[in-house]
Amino acid sequence: MLRWNHLCGPILFIAVLAPLYSQQSVPWRDPSPHAIQFVTVDKDVRLEVLDWGGLGRPVILLAGGGSTAHVFDDFAPKLTTDHHVYGITRRGFGASGFAASENAINRLRDDVLAVIDALNLKRPILVGHSIAGAELSAVANSHPDIVAGLVYLEAGYPYAFDNGEGPSMQAFQTSTSGPRAPRQKESDFATFSALQQWDTAVYGFRRPEAELRQTWDSDSSDRPRRERDFPGSQLFAAILTSPTKYARIPVPALVIFALPHVPENAVIDALTDKQAKALERGVPTARVVRLRGSHHIFLSNESEVLREMRAFLRGLK
């Protein structure tokens, strides 16, 4: 019995520690079913391109300001039944490289075109969230034969369409922004999962954990500490103040607005309604949809957005 007790102690100790050691030593892995590659688009600039696979005409997802292509990690796989789905992280964000440019919107446009060319994609559909609408309109106005259609996800604002009949970009920028989100508590920084739960509770939708890991710095214990500062942010100011106006959308387009917005903002909603009406009159071939939801409409209203997108994509030639 003495010998058994002598041996059993260390064995039990190792057995208890083994699962703990295993949990601590296994690094987090992105569960989204995508492959990752890097495409050179400019001198010393490579862009991260996610590939979720799928069959059919290619669809390219472009994230909004401050986000990476990983923001589509949960959304993109739902499109792969009928399309081969890609996502591009624009220059200066996430894992993509960066170099400044004198003309921000033309540079971002050319980055998208370079990826299309490098991957040999035939007439893809471009899907853009928020400020990516500027990239969509820039591509379509300069190379309408390159793309089969455009989907603007809360992206049809004056940087994407402005024929002088809707509100100005300055009107949106100077309007009331609404209440600020509450600050996180220390417990919200315990893990990325905890931060994700806070994000969901505050905004009403869930951003993929991979997106939070791309946009937040972490400490040696893998706890989120602070949002990252990206060099690409300087591009957005140039886009918002650019004298370039896109007064037409020369390819088939689906334009989805959050109207009313959640949380509701009377000033923003009035401007958005005016913009939606201007776009309907100015681009009668476009399908304009209004959904009550958040600015991240593809996350807050996923099923409705997917339904509208599938109907639109089926109708493309």
ABEGO torsion letter per residue (X at the ends): XAAAAAAAAAAAAAAAAAAAAAAAABBBBBABBBBBBBBBABBGBBBBBBBAEEBEBBBBBBBBBGBBAAAAAAAAAAAAAABBBBBBBBBGBEABBBBBBABAAAAAAAAAAAAAAAAGBBGBBBBBBEAAAAAAAAAAAABAAABABBBBBGAABAAABBAGABBBAAAAAABBAEBBBBBBBAAAAABAAAAAAAAAAAAGBBBBAAAAAAABBBBAAGBBABBBBBAAAAAAAAAAABABBBABBABBBBBBBBOBBOBBBAAAAAAAAAAAAAAAAABAABBBBBBBBBABAAAAAAAAAAAAAAAAAAABX
